[in-house]
């Protein structure tokens, strides 16, 4: 078996690639999508469809935005 990777799209700096696993005749046996990180290009997750891969990107960005919000710890109780 061999795999063929095809860039499907870029979303917010992340690459979404379609991975086709082919047999010795070139017939596609399995297909899935992988999300590659914007910094190092490492695989962050995989899904059976492209919409699922896009959800991984959105979920990751929302989580990073939530963590970036500073908590208001300087409020003095009156």
N, C-alpha and C positions, 0 to 999 in steps of 0.2 A: 504494500500500500504506500502511496505517496500523497502528499498534500499540496494543494495549490492555494496560495493566499492572494486575494484580490482586494484592493482598497475600495471600499464602498462609499465612504464619506468621512468628512472631518466635522466634528461637532464640538465647539468650544475648545478647540485645540487637541481633542482626543481623536484618535484614528479608529474607525470601525472597519474591520476587515472581515470578508466572507472567506471561510476556510472550507474547501472542497476536498474530501478524501476520495481518491480514485484508486481503482484496482489496476492490475497489469494491462488491461484492455483500454483503460482510459474512462471507464464508466464511473460516474459519480456514485459512491456508496453512502456517503454521509455529508451533510452540510451544516455548519454552525457559524456563528458570528462571534468575534472577539473584540474587546475594547482595549486599546493600547493607550497608556498614559502619555500626557503631553510632555513630561520632562524627560523620562528615560526610555519611553517606548515599551515598557514592560506590560505584560498582560494583566489587566485589572479584573476581568471577568469575561464570561462567555454565556451566550444564550442561543436558543434554537432559531430565533428570528431577529430581524433588524430592529424592530420596535423595542424588543427586550433589551438590546444593546444600547439603544438610545436612552432607555429608562435608567440603565446603570450610570450613564454619564450624568443625567439630570440629578439622580439621587446623590451621587458623589459630590457634585457641585453644591447642592443644597446643604449637605452635611458639612462641607468645608465652610460655607457661608455662616451656618449656625455656630460653628466653633470659633469663627473670627469675631463674633459679636462680643464686645467686652461686657462683663457683668458689672452692674452699678454697685460696687461695694463701698463707695465713699459717701453714701447717703447717711447722714447723721439722724438718729431718731430724735424727734423733738418732744 
